[in-house]
Amino acid sequence: MNEIHFGKMIHAELRRQRYSVAWFAKEMGIDRSNMYKLLERQHLNSEFILRAGKLLNHDFFGDASKVFLEKTDSCLMTTEDL
């Protein structure tokens, strides 16, 4: 099962809203080169994800929940599947 990649989710939302990583880094108070490294990470600090969501007006935890539930549902089998 593939895991949720928060860095990619945030980077994709930045692109969707047409914000640069440089802008995002400045708003988050993080050096631009460090921000690129952070966005490559699959697992990020929950406070970082929450701050990014507030800045971008986006619910990354909700997105992650949907992905998780979809993957869980696809793994469930009924007796008819056997």
FENUR-V774042 format. One record per helix or strand of 2 or more residues. SS is the DSSP state (A for helix, B for strand). FROM is the first residue (numbers start at 1). TO is the last residue. If there is no record, write none. Layout:
BEGIN
SS&FROM&TO, SS&FROM&TO
END
This chain:
BEGIN
A&6&16, A&21&28, A&32&39, A&46&56, A&60&75, A&79&81
END
